[in-house]
Amino acid sequence: MVLDEDVKTAMKAKLDKTPGVGLWNQLTPLLGQDHIRDLARLFLDKGEKTGSLTNIWRKLHALPIIREHYRKSYGSMFDHLHQDFTEGSNDKLIEMRRKEQDELMARFDKGWVLIDQAMKDLDSDPVALSVRTFRDKHHSHWEMQKLGEEPKPFDIDTLGLTYNGIFDFGDRCIGILAELGLLLTHESWNPNQFSHISANQGRSLWMTLAQ
């Protein structure tokens, strides 16, 4: 809707010279504000009772045994395929199984390190800071002014947020989430494929409405 020129052209042709054009011009900023708030809620909230990525990652570090539990679980994810193997029944197959477990746990360790660095980067990311500030101040705070001047709403333009910057930030967060989901649940999915499917469905929706 924001970046697809065909959608914008089609909707402009449908709404041009109608009362709906004014509403259409307001829709993108309103949806953008909701999207920013969702990014803060899903990925950045630090409250202990939130379900954000930030809080989940913090809780995973509460005790060393938590990480070790998921590490062992990841390493043994294919053990059910070897249930018929017993000690001494086939030393070569047992050795292959142990090698597989070691490789999987090494993959877990690598993924954990990547997520840890990504979360540290996220905490100081300029876009993340702007997203938090927007969620905390926009619509809820009046900024104090110089003595004798009336308070006024927070100026969103000072955050330097752009649609492309927001979308790129969301994609990075989803990438971290996908990697963490793989380590914890052993389920893999491609964020790029998900984004592509979502974009196609959104485009189909708006093009249908534009008919």
Sequence and secondary structure as in RCSB ss.txt:
>XXXX:A:sequence
MVLDEDVKTAMKAKLDKTPGVGLWNQLTPLLGQDHIRDLARLFLDKGEKTGSLTNIWRKLHALPIIREHYRKSYG
SMFDHLHQDFTEGSNDKLIEMRRKEQDELMARFDKGWVLIDQAMKDLDSDPVALSVRTFRDKHHSHWEMQKLGEE
PKPFDIDTLGLTYNGIFDFGDRCIGILAELGLLLTHESWNPNQFSHISANQGRSLWMTLAQ
>XXXX:A:secstr
  S HHHHHHHHHHHTTSTHHHHHHHHHHHHHHHHHHHHIIIII   TT   HHHHHHHHTS HHHHHHHHHHHH
TTTGGGGTT  TTT HHHHHHHHHHHHHHHHHHHHHHHHHHHHHHHHHT HHHHHHHHHHHHTTT EE  STTS 
 EE  GGGG   HHHHHHHHHHHHHHHHHHHHHHH     HHHHHHHHHHHHHHHHHHHT 
